[in-house]
Amino acid sequence: MKLVDSHCHLDDHQFDRDREPTIERARTAGIETLMAIGTGGGPPDLEAATRLAERYPFIYATVGVHPHDAAKATSESFHRLRELARHPKVLAIGEIGLDYHYDFSPRPQQREVFERQLNLAAEAGKPVVIHTREAWDDTLALLRSHPSNQGIMHCFTGDVRQAHQALDLGFHLAFGGVLTFPKAEEVRQAARITPADRLLVETDSPYLAPVPMRGKRNEPSFLVETVRRLAEVRGTSPGVIAEQTTENFRRLCLPSNAGNR
């Protein structure tokens, strides 16, 4: 079974002591491709993921300013993002969006930085990786006003109605460890109705480890547990989920390599 972890934070300090063994465990578990998310600690350092992608042929990167860090963004940040978007291993702009739970950055700044990055992604011809927390309506409103943007609803934890809204905008839904949580039935219902060609899987490691690893530091090798649960939810096999999600990732993020195995 070959898998793609479409969203992992391999730069996180929680991996400082065992990053290479973590990556080796992922490969042993069948994770053939990883997309490292490049928001890191926020500006001015925007290269958290590209540094990893340059070291490993099977790791790709995103670049972006997380909503938590919107207040740190400057004109130089956007200039650098435009440069990094041309990096051969940068596949997407993200994770970007809105987070009204913590409000680490003022909401008007979050919306401004989000919109500027949507425009940047459209200019670069890159998909976007969306983070939204307690800000669904504002997130959808901005995405509707930028219909040329396509991409991924990262760590989708919404209900069926929200899933349909995102799908209607042409987005893929990425499901992670939350799908396995006992009380996450609404998320499982959303996963059931997601078309096979819009489905992705992720870990968001080191966060949100799936059952039975819940409470531990998450890592890419744990993706197999989410895939097993997703297969149960959709009434199919883990192998089918692996094939579908791998092909979806390649089609969305690696169009020139979509036919390569």
ZABAMI-810404 format. One line per 8 residues: number of its first residue (from 1); their letters; for each residue x negated, y, z of N, C-alpha, C. Coordinates in pm, 1 decimal. Example, Ala and Ser with C-alpha at 12.3 -4.5 7.8 and 13.67 -1.06 7.14 Angstrom:
1 = as = -1319.0,-569.0,780.0,-1230.0,-450.0,780.0,-1320.0,-330.0,780.0; -1285.0,-225.0,708.0,-1367.0,-106.0,714.0,-1290.0,3.0,787.0
***
This chain:
1 = mklvdshc = -84.7,-120.2,0.0,0.0,0.0,0.0,-87.5,124.1,0.0; -75.3,206.4,-103.3,-152.6,329.5,-115.8,-61.9,449.0,-88.6; -109.3,539.3,-3.6,-28.0,651.6,42.2,-100.0,784.5,24.3; -20.1,890.7,24.0,-70.8,1027.2,26.7,-19.0,1095.0,152.4; -109.0,1144.8,235.2,-70.7,1231.3,347.2,-68.2,1373.1,292.3; 51.2,1424.5,270.0,65.4,1553.4,202.1,44.3,1673.2,293.7; 15.7,1649.3,423.0,-1.1,1763.6,513.6,-72.2,1717.1,640.3; -199.3,1754.1,653.6,-274.4,1722.2,775.1,-372.0,1835.8,805.1
9 = hlddhqfd = -395.4,1856.0,934.4,-484.5,1963.5,981.1,-615.5,1901.0,1029.4; -693.4,1854.1,935.2,-817.0,1785.0,970.7,-923.1,1877.7,1028.6; -905.5,2008.7,1009.7,-1001.1,2103.6,1066.6,-977.3,2127.5,1215.2; -864.8,2080.6,1267.0,-827.2,2109.9,1405.0,-935.8,2065.3,1502.9; -953.7,2142.1,1608.5,-1059.8,2113.2,1706.3,-1041.2,1976.9,1771.7; -917.7,1923.1,1769.9,-894.5,1792.1,1830.2,-968.4,1680.1,1756.3; -1012.8,1708.7,1634.0,-1088.4,1609.9,1557.6,-1238.6,1635.4,1559.9; -1283.4,1733.1,1637.0,-1425.9,1770.1,1632.6,-1517.2,1654.8,1672.1
17 = rdreptie = -1472.8,1571.2,1764.1,-1559.6,1463.0,1813.5,-1556.8,1337.8,1725.9; -1451.8,1322.8,1643.9,-1441.8,1197.5,1567.1,-1378.0,1219.0,1430.2; -1409.2,1330.5,1366.9,-1346.3,1360.9,1237.3,-1378.0,1254.3,1132.8; -1502.9,1217.2,1120.5,-1539.0,1118.4,1018.6,-1475.9,982.1,1046.2; -1479.9,930.5,1169.9,-1408.9,804.9,1196.0,-1258.4,815.0,1171.1; -1199.8,930.8,1198.9,-1056.8,950.4,1171.9,-1028.6,936.4,1022.9; -1112.5,997.2,942.5,-1096.2,988.6,797.8,-1118.8,845.9,749.5; -1214.0,778.4,808.1,-1238.9,638.3,771.7,-1119.5,550.5,807.4
25 = rartagie = -1057.8,574.0,923.2,-939.7,496.2,962.3,-824.7,520.4,864.8; -813.3,643.5,819.3,-708.1,674.3,722.2,-729.0,594.6,594.8; -849.8,591.8,547.1,-878.2,518.4,423.1,-853.1,368.0,441.7; -893.1,315.9,556.7,-869.7,174.0,584.8,-720.8,142.3,588.6; -640.8,239.0,635.4,-495.3,220.2,644.4,-425.3,236.1,510.0; -499.1,274.3,406.8,-439.6,287.0,274.5,-406.0,428.6,233.4; -452.7,526.2,310.6,-427.6,665.8,273.8,-532.2,703.3,168.7; -493.5,704.8,44.3,-591.2,726.2,-62.2,-616.0,872.9,-91.8
33 = tlmaigtg = -522.6,959.9,-54.2,-535.8,1103.3,-78.2,-482.2,1178.6,42.6; -552.2,1284.4,81.1,-507.8,1369.2,191.5,-509.4,1514.5,145.0; -405.3,1588.3,180.4,-405.0,1731.6,152.6,-424.2,1804.8,285.1; -543.9,1861.3,300.7,-579.8,1933.4,422.5,-524.2,2075.2,413.4; -457.4,2116.9,519.6,-392.3,2247.9,521.0,-491.8,2352.6,567.8; -501.3,2459.9,490.6,-611.0,2554.1,508.1,-581.7,2680.4,585.4; -478.6,2679.4,669.7,-450.8,2801.4,746.2,-547.1,2818.3,862.8; -597.8,2707.8,917.0,-697.2,2714.6,1023.6,-657.0,2807.1,1136.6
41 = ggppdlea = -751.2,2888.0,1179.6,-723.5,2985.6,1285.1,-677.1,3118.8,1232.1; -651.5,3125.4,1102.5,-604.6,3248.8,1042.1,-718.0,3336.8,994.9; -683.1,3447.4,926.4,-785.8,3539.1,876.8,-876.7,3585.4,990.4; -1004.6,3613.4,955.0,-1061.6,3623.6,820.5,-1106.1,3491.0,758.8; -1110.7,3382.3,836.3,-1154.8,3253.7,780.8,-1036.4,3185.4,714.1; -1041.0,3175.3,583.4,-933.8,3112.4,506.5,-980.9,2984.5,437.6; -1096.4,2934.3,476.3,-1158.5,2822.7,404.9,-1168.0,2695.4,489.3; -1080.1,2683.2,588.4,-1086.3,2566.1,676.0,-1072.0,2435.9,599.0
49 = atrlaery = -985.5,2433.6,498.0,-961.7,2309.9,423.4,-1055.9,2293.1,305.5; -1093.6,2401.8,242.0,-1181.4,2387.3,125.3,-1317.5,2331.6,167.1; -1362.2,2363.7,287.6,-1489.7,2308.4,334.2,-1482.7,2156.4,341.7; -1369.0,2103.7,385.5,-1351.4,1958.7,391.2,-1336.4,1899.2,251.8; -1258.5,1965.6,168.7,-1233.1,1913.6,34.4,-1361.1,1904.4,-48.1; -1453.5,1992.6,-22.0,-1580.7,1988.8,-95.4,-1668.6,1872.0,-52.0; -1642.0,1816.2,65.1,-1723.6,1705.3,116.9,-1670.6,1567.7,78.0; -1539.0,1559.0,54.2,-1476.9,1428.9,29.0,-1397.6,1433.8,-101.8
57 = pfiyatvg = -1422.6,1342.4,-193.1,-1353.2,1347.0,-322.0,-1203.1,1322.7,-312.0; -1157.1,1256.3,-206.9,-1016.2,1220.2,-192.8,-938.4,1318.4,-104.6; -1004.6,1423.5,-57.6,-937.3,1527.7,19.9,-920.5,1651.1,-67.4; -797.6,1702.4,-69.1,-766.2,1827.0,-138.7,-725.4,1930.9,-35.9; -706.5,2054.5,-80.0,-688.3,2164.7,14.4,-571.5,2253.9,-25.2; -522.2,2325.6,74.9,-436.4,2440.9,51.6,-507.4,2562.9,110.3; -459.3,2680.2,75.1,-504.7,2803.9,137.8,-381.4,2887.8,169.0; -388.0,2962.3,277.6,-274.2,3046.1,311.5,-285.9,3105.5,449.9
65 = vhphdaak = -194.4,3197.4,479.0,-183.8,3260.3,610.6,-55.8,3210.3,676.1; -71.1,3136.6,784.4,41.6,3084.6,862.3,121.1,3201.2,920.5; 253.6,3185.2,937.3,330.4,3295.7,996.4,281.2,3338.7,1133.8; 224.1,3245.3,1211.1,168.9,3284.0,1340.7,60.1,3390.1,1325.8; -11.1,3387.3,1212.8,-127.3,3474.1,1192.5,-98.5,3592.4,1101.2; 28.4,3617.8,1073.5,62.7,3723.4,978.2,4.9,3858.4,1020.0; 0.2,3884.7,1149.5,-50.8,4013.3,1196.5,-199.5,4030.0,1170.0; -269.8,3921.1,1142.6,-413.6,3928.3,1114.3,-442.8,3957.2,967.3
73 = atsesfhr = -342.8,3944.6,881.6,-366.1,3955.7,737.4,-396.5,4099.6,697.4; -495.8,4115.7,609.4,-535.4,4246.1,557.5,-537.3,4238.5,404.7; -562.3,4351.3,341.4,-573.4,4350.0,195.4,-686.4,4258.6,151.5; -793.4,4251.9,229.5,-903.7,4162.5,197.8,-859.3,4015.9,204.3; -767.5,3983.8,298.2,-716.9,3846.3,308.6,-651.4,3804.2,177.2; -570.0,3891.0,120.9,-499.8,3855.0,-2.5,-595.6,3849.5,-121.9; -694.9,3935.9,-119.8,-796.6,3929.5,-224.0,-870.2,3796.1,-218.8; -903.4,3751.9,-97.7,-974.5,3625.5,-82.0,-884.4,3507.3,-118.2
81 = lrelarhp = -756.6,3514.7,-82.8,-665.4,3406.8,-119.0,-656.1,3390.6,-270.2; -654.0,3502.3,-341.4,-649.2,3494.2,-488.1,-773.9,3425.9,-543.0; -888.1,3456.3,-483.0,-1011.5,3390.2,-525.6,-1005.5,3240.0,-495.4; -963.4,3205.9,-374.6,-960.9,3065.7,-334.2,-857.1,2985.7,-411.7; -751.3,3050.4,-455.1,-648.4,2980.2,-532.2,-704.5,2923.2,-661.7; -818.3,2975.7,-706.4,-881.6,2925.6,-829.1,-978.9,2810.7,-801.9; -999.6,2779.1,-675.0,-1088.8,2668.3,-639.7,-1033.7,2540.1,-700.5; -1117.0,2456.7,-761.9,-1066.0,2337.4,-830.9,-996.2,2236.3,-741.1
89 = kvlaigei = -1020.1,2242.5,-612.2,-955.6,2146.1,-523.2,-841.8,2206.6,-441.2; -808.9,2332.5,-464.7,-694.9,2394.4,-398.0,-569.1,2364.2,-478.8; -477.1,2290.9,-417.3,-357.1,2244.9,-487.0,-234.7,2330.4,-461.4; -232.7,2405.1,-350.2,-110.7,2476.2,-312.3,-144.1,2593.6,-221.6; -46.5,2682.1,-205.8,-56.2,2793.2,-111.9,27.6,2756.2,10.0; -38.3,2749.3,126.1,36.2,2709.4,243.6,-54.1,2674.0,361.6; 3.7,2648.5,478.6,145.4,2658.3,493.1,184.5,2802.1,521.2; 290.4,2846.2,457.3,337.2,2983.5,469.3,485.8,2980.0,504.4
97 = gldyhydf = 535.7,3091.0,557.7,677.6,3094.1,589.9,706.9,3184.3,707.4; 802.8,3140.1,788.9,851.2,3219.7,901.5,864.4,3131.8,1024.5; 825.5,3185.9,1140.0,839.5,3114.9,1266.4,892.9,3212.3,1370.1; 1022.2,3198.6,1399.1,1087.6,3287.5,1495.4,1095.8,3224.7,1634.7; 1035.7,3109.0,1652.0,1036.8,3044.7,1784.0,935.2,3110.7,1876.3; 813.1,3124.5,1826.9,706.4,3183.0,1908.4,689.4,3332.7,1885.7; 719.9,3379.3,1764.0,702.0,3521.9,1731.4,561.3,3569.8,1765.8; 460.4,3488.8,1732.1,322.7,3530.7,1755.7,286.4,3652.3,1670.7
105 = sprpqqre = 353.9,3670.1,1559.1,342.0,3791.6,1478.1,481.4,3852.7,1465.1; 490.0,3985.2,1458.8,622.5,4048.2,1445.9,696.4,3998.7,1321.6; 826.3,3982.9,1332.9,903.6,3925.8,1222.8,893.3,4006.3,1093.5; 895.9,4140.1,1097.8,879.2,4212.2,970.8,746.2,4181.4,902.4; 639.7,4166.5,981.5,510.8,4131.4,922.9,511.8,3989.5,867.4; 577.3,3899.3,938.3,588.6,3762.6,886.9,655.3,3762.8,749.4; 764.7,3837.3,737.3,837.6,3838.3,610.6,754.8,3901.9,499.7; 683.0,4008.1,532.5,600.5,4074.3,431.5,488.2,3982.4,383.5
113 = vferqlnl = 419.5,3917.9,477.1,307.8,3830.1,440.9,358.7,3708.1,364.9; 472.7,3654.6,405.4,533.7,3542.3,334.9,563.6,3581.0,190.0; 627.2,3695.3,171.6,664.3,3736.0,36.0,541.5,3761.8,-51.2; 440.2,3821.9,6.2,318.2,3847.0,-72.1,253.7,3715.8,-116.2; 260.6,3615.6,-29.7,201.6,3487.1,-66.4,288.6,3410.8,-167.1; 419.3,3428.9,-162.6,504.7,3371.9,-266.2,467.8,3430.8,-402.2; 447.1,3561.3,-404.9,406.5,3625.9,-529.8,270.3,3576.5,-576.4; 178.2,3562.1,-482.4,44.0,3514.1,-515.9,49.9,3372.6,-573.3
121 = aaeagkpv = 132.1,3286.7,-512.3,143.8,3149.0,-560.9,201.2,3146.5,-702.0; 300.3,3230.5,-726.9,358.5,3235.8,-860.6,255.1,3281.4,-962.8; 176.3,3381.1,-925.5,70.8,3429.1,-1016.0,-31.0,3319.5,-1045.4; -63.9,3241.5,-943.0,-165.8,3136.4,-957.2,-109.7,3008.8,-1018.3; 22.6,2999.1,-1029.1,82.5,2876.8,-1080.2,69.5,2759.2,-984.8; 72.8,2789.4,-853.0,56.5,2685.0,-751.2,187.6,2665.6,-674.4; 217.6,2542.1,-633.6,331.4,2521.5,-543.8,302.1,2580.0,-406.1; 408.3,2595.6,-327.5,395.2,2649.1,-191.9,433.2,2541.7,-90.7
129 = vihtreaw = 371.6,2549.8,26.2,402.2,2460.4,137.8,466.8,2546.0,245.7; 594.4,2518.4,273.8,674.8,2607.9,357.0,684.6,2558.3,501.1; 655.3,2650.2,593.5,678.5,2631.0,736.4,796.4,2719.0,774.9; 898.2,2660.4,833.2,1009.6,2741.3,883.0,1057.0,2684.9,1015.6; 1066.5,2771.4,1113.7,1111.7,2728.7,1246.5,1202.5,2836.4,1304.5; 1327.9,2796.9,1328.3,1429.3,2888.3,1381.0,1442.8,3012.8,1294.1; 1421.7,2995.3,1163.9,1426.2,3107.5,1069.7,1481.0,3061.2,934.8; 1567.9,2960.6,937.5,1611.5,2896.9,813.5,1676.6,2995.4,717.1
137 = ddtlallr = 1769.7,3076.1,765.3,1843.4,3166.1,675.3,1751.1,3267.1,609.4; 1660.6,3327.5,685.8,1567.4,3424.1,627.7,1470.6,3355.8,530.9; 1426.1,3234.7,565.3,1336.3,3161.2,475.7,1405.0,3133.7,342.8; 1528.0,3082.8,348.8,1601.8,3052.2,226.2,1628.8,3177.7,144.9; 1659.7,3288.2,212.6,1687.7,3412.4,140.1,1565.7,3457.4,60.8; 1447.4,3447.9,121.2,1325.7,3487.5,50.0,1294.9,3391.6,-64.1; 1316.6,3263.5,-42.2,1291.1,3167.0,-149.5,1390.3,3187.0,-264.8; 1513.5,3217.4,-232.6,1612.3,3242.2,-339.1,1576.1,3365.7,-420.0
145 = shpsnqgi = 1512.5,3462.3,-356.2,1474.1,3583.9,-428.3,1346.4,3565.3,-508.9; 1284.4,3448.4,-496.6,1162.9,3415.2,-572.2,1183.5,3279.0,-639.9; 1273.2,3272.3,-735.1,1310.7,3141.9,-791.8,1200.6,3072.4,-870.2; 1094.6,3142.6,-903.4,986.0,3076.8,-977.1,899.6,2989.5,-887.6; 911.7,3006.2,-755.0,831.8,2925.7,-662.2,894.0,2788.2,-641.3; 810.8,2686.4,-651.9,849.8,2550.2,-618.7,751.8,2498.6,-513.2; 786.2,2386.9,-450.7,691.8,2334.4,-353.3,753.6,2239.1,-254.8; 703.8,2245.9,-131.1,731.4,2145.4,-28.2,788.2,2212.1,96.3
153 = mhcftgdv = 899.3,2158.0,145.2,947.2,2192.2,278.1,875.2,2099.7,375.2; 770.7,2154.6,435.9,682.3,2077.0,523.3,754.1,2036.6,651.1; 731.0,1911.4,692.7,783.7,1857.9,817.9,932.6,1887.9,829.5; 1008.6,1842.1,730.8,1150.4,1875.6,726.9,1221.9,1815.1,846.8; 1289.5,1901.5,923.7,1361.3,1857.2,1043.3,1504.5,1909.7,1043.4; 1553.6,1947.4,925.5,1688.4,2000.7,916.5,1792.9,1891.2,902.0; 1916.9,1936.0,879.7,2027.5,1842.9,862.4,2059.5,1826.7,713.9; 2166.6,1754.8,683.7,2202.1,1727.0,545.3,2233.9,1855.3,469.5
161 = rqahqald = 2305.1,1946.4,534.1,2338.1,2073.4,467.2,2212.0,2149.2,428.5; 2118.6,2159.5,519.8,1993.6,2229.4,491.4,1911.3,2155.1,386.8; 1914.6,2023.8,390.6,1844.2,1946.1,288.5,1898.8,1979.6,150.3; 2031.0,1982.9,136.9,2091.2,2016.0,7.3,2052.1,2157.5,-36.9; 2047.6,2251.0,57.6,2009.0,2387.8,22.9,1867.3,2392.4,-33.2; 1776.5,2322.8,32.4,1637.9,2321.6,-14.1,1625.5,2248.7,-147.7; 1694.8,2137.4,-160.4,1690.2,2061.0,-285.2,1748.2,2141.3,-401.3; 1853.3,2218.0,-373.5,1914.3,2300.1,-478.1,1817.4,2406.0,-530.9
169 = lgfhlafg = 1720.2,2443.2,-447.5,1618.1,2539.7,-490.4,1502.2,2470.5,-561.9; 1509.3,2339.5,-574.7,1405.0,2265.7,-645.7,1290.9,2217.7,-559.6; 1305.2,2226.0,-426.0,1195.4,2188.9,-336.8,1194.0,2039.8,-307.3; 1074.5,1990.5,-275.7,1056.1,1856.0,-222.9,1067.7,1862.4,-70.8; 1113.8,1753.7,-10.7,1122.8,1744.8,134.8,1018.6,1645.7,185.1; 934.2,1690.8,276.5,829.6,1605.8,334.1,870.4,1565.8,474.8; 873.7,1435.4,500.1,914.8,1383.5,629.5,793.0,1329.8,704.4; 789.3,1363.3,833.3,678.4,1321.9,918.3,726.8,1243.0,1037.9
177 = gvltfpka = 648.9,1247.9,1144.9,675.4,1166.3,1261.8,808.8,1189.9,1328.0; 863.9,1309.8,1315.1,993.5,1339.7,1377.3,1100.4,1242.1,1328.2; 1088.6,1197.3,1204.4,1184.8,1102.0,1148.2,1199.9,978.3,1235.4; 1094.8,941.2,1307.4,1095.0,818.5,1388.4,1148.1,840.6,1528.9; 1170.8,964.7,1569.7,1211.5,992.0,1707.1,1355.3,943.6,1730.2; 1384.6,886.7,1845.1,1518.4,829.7,1869.1,1633.6,927.4,1847.5; 1615.2,1052.9,1882.5,1725.8,1148.8,1874.6,1732.6,1223.1,1740.5; 1651.2,1182.4,1643.3,1641.6,1256.7,1516.9,1733.3,1199.7,1408.5
185 = eevrqaar = 1855.9,1164.7,1445.3,1945.3,1103.1,1347.5,1980.9,1198.8,1233.4; 1993.2,1328.6,1262.5,2023.1,1423.6,1154.7,1910.8,1427.1,1051.6; 1787.8,1416.7,1098.4,1674.0,1412.9,1006.2,1679.7,1285.7,921.6; 1713.6,1175.0,983.1,1723.9,1049.6,907.5,1837.2,1056.8,804.3; 1946.2,1122.5,839.2,2054.3,1139.5,742.2,2006.4,1223.3,623.7; 1928.6,1327.6,651.2,1872.9,1408.9,543.4,1780.0,1326.7,455.8; 1701.5,1238.5,518.8,1609.7,1153.6,442.4,1686.2,1055.4,354.1; 1803.2,1010.9,400.0,1882.1,916.2,320.1,1932.5,978.5,191.1
193 = itpadrll = 1967.0,1107.7,195.5,2030.1,1169.5,77.4,1928.1,1238.4,-14.2; 1803.4,1240.5,25.1,1701.5,1304.1,-58.3,1674.3,1218.9,-181.9; 1683.4,1277.0,-301.6,1654.2,1197.6,-422.0,1513.3,1140.1,-417.1; 1497.9,1022.7,-475.0,1368.3,953.6,-469.6,1257.0,1037.5,-528.8; 1289.1,1121.2,-627.9,1183.8,1199.5,-693.0,1155.2,1331.8,-622.7; 1214.1,1352.3,-503.7,1185.8,1473.2,-425.1,1132.7,1440.0,-287.0; 1092.6,1319.5,-265.9,1054.6,1270.4,-134.1,903.1,1272.4,-117.4; 856.7,1322.1,-2.3,715.3,1317.7,33.3,702.2,1274.9,178.7
201 = vetdspyl = 582.2,1231.7,216.2,554.0,1195.7,355.5,428.7,1268.6,400.9; 420.3,1288.7,530.1,307.9,1363.4,588.2,291.0,1323.9,733.3; 178.4,1365.1,791.3,160.0,1345.9,935.7,169.1,1476.3,1014.0; 127.7,1587.6,955.6,108.1,1712.6,1030.9,9.5,1690.8,1145.0; -76.0,1589.7,1130.0,-173.0,1560.5,1235.9,-262.3,1682.5,1259.6; -295.4,1704.7,1387.1,-285.3,1617.1,1504.2,-153.3,1625.7,1580.9; -50.2,1682.7,1519.6,77.4,1704.5,1589.0,179.0,1596.7,1551.3; 280.1,1578.4,1638.9,400.8,1502.4,1607.5,373.4,1357.9,1565.6
209 = apvpmrgk = 300.2,1287.4,1647.2,273.4,1145.8,1618.3,404.0,1066.8,1616.2; 415.0,972.8,1524.1,538.0,893.8,1514.6,546.9,788.1,1623.7; 668.6,741.3,1649.5,686.7,621.3,1730.2,621.9,505.8,1652.3; 542.1,420.1,1715.0,521.2,400.1,1859.2,400.9,474.1,1916.8; 342.6,567.7,1839.8,226.6,641.7,1890.3,265.7,776.1,1952.8; 392.3,801.1,1966.1,437.3,930.7,2016.8,370.6,964.3,2149.9; 325.6,1088.6,2160.2,254.6,1132.6,2279.5,103.9,1128.6,2264.6; 55.7,1056.8,2162.8,-86.9,1053.7,2135.1,-123.2,1162.3,2033.4
217 = rnepsflv = -250.0,1187.2,2017.9,-295.7,1272.3,1908.8,-261.8,1204.0,1776.6; -192.6,1272.4,1690.7,-157.7,1214.9,1560.9,-279.9,1216.3,1468.6; -282.4,1123.0,1374.1,-389.1,1120.8,1274.9,-335.2,1058.1,1146.8; -401.3,1080.6,1033.5,-346.8,1034.3,905.4,-317.5,884.5,898.5; -394.8,800.8,967.7,-369.5,656.9,960.9,-231.9,620.1,1016.0; -173.9,705.7,1100.6,-42.1,677.9,1158.0,70.1,695.2,1055.7; 38.4,746.4,938.8,140.4,768.2,836.7,215.9,639.5,804.1; 149.9,527.2,816.4,215.4,400.3,781.9,339.4,376.4,867.3
225 = etvrrlae = 340.7,425.4,991.7,457.1,406.8,1078.2,575.5,489.5,1029.4; 549.1,610.4,986.2,656.1,693.4,930.6,711.3,631.3,802.5; 623.0,578.5,720.5,666.0,516.4,595.2,752.2,393.7,623.2; 715.3,314.6,720.8,795.9,197.6,756.0,936.2,238.6,800.4; 943.3,341.8,883.3,1075.4,387.6,931.3,1155.4,449.2,818.0; 1090.4,524.1,732.6,1159.9,584.5,619.6,1215.2,477.1,526.5; 1140.8,370.4,506.9,1188.2,259.6,424.4,1313.5,197.0,485.5; 1314.6,179.3,618.0,1433.4,126.1,685.1,1552.3,217.8,664.3
233 = vrgtspgv = 1530.5,346.5,680.5,1637.4,445.9,667.5,1697.2,443.9,527.5; 1613.0,426.2,428.0,1658.7,431.8,289.4,1691.7,294.4,230.5; 1679.2,190.6,313.1,1715.5,58.1,267.9,1626.9,4.3,157.9; 1498.8,28.7,170.6,1404.0,-17.8,70.3,1278.0,-67.8,140.1; 1171.5,-86.1,67.4,1048.1,-138.8,125.6,944.3,-28.1,141.9; 850.1,-45.0,234.4,741.1,52.2,246.1,663.5,67.8,116.0; 647.7,-39.5,41.6,575.8,-30.6,-84.8,644.2,60.6,-184.4; 777.3,55.2,-188.7,852.2,143.8,-278.2,837.3,288.8,-233.4
241 = iaeqtten = 848.5,313.6,-104.2,829.4,450.6,-53.4,690.2,500.0,-87.7; 590.1,416.1,-70.3,453.0,455.7,-101.7,440.4,493.3,-248.3; 495.7,410.8,-335.2,486.3,438.1,-479.1,559.0,566.8,-516.1; 679.6,584.1,-463.9,757.7,703.0,-496.8,689.8,830.6,-447.9; 646.8,831.4,-321.6,591.0,953.9,-265.2,455.0,987.5,-325.0; 379.0,884.8,-359.6,250.0,910.3,-425.0,271.5,971.6,-562.4; 363.4,916.8,-638.5,391.5,971.4,-771.2,447.9,1112.7,-761.4; 534.2,1138.7,-664.0,591.0,1272.4,-647.1,483.0,1374.8,-615.3
249 = frrlclps = 390.0,1336.2,-527.2,280.7,1427.4,-492.6,196.1,1457.7,-615.3; 162.0,1355.7,-689.8,79.2,1377.4,-807.9,149.4,1465.8,-910.7; 278.0,1442.4,-928.0,351.0,1521.2,-1026.7,360.6,1668.8,-984.8; 382.2,1691.6,-856.3,397.3,1828.4,-808.0,264.5,1900.9,-794.8; 164.6,1832.9,-738.9,40.2,1900.6,-701.7,-78.4,1869.5,-792.0; -72.2,1757.2,-860.7,-182.4,1716.6,-948.8,-129.4,1685.8,-1088.1; -64.2,1781.0,-1152.0,-0.1,1748.9,-1281.9,-96.5,1698.9,-1386.0; -219.3,1749.2,-1388.3,-314.0,1705.0,-1491.5,-364.6,1564.3,-1467.3
257 = nagnr = -345.2,1514.7,-1342.1,-393.3,1380.8,-1308.1,-278.2,1283.9,-1280.6; -156.8,1324.0,-1321.0,-39.2,1245.8,-1281.6,-45.5,1102.9,-1332.0; -113.9,1080.5,-1442.4,-119.2,946.2,-1495.1,-233.8,863.3,-1442.0; -321.4,922.4,-1361.9,-438.8,849.3,-1312.3,-402.3,765.7,-1189.7; -458.8,650.5,-1177.7,-434.0,563.8,-1062.4,-564.6,536.6,-989.5
***
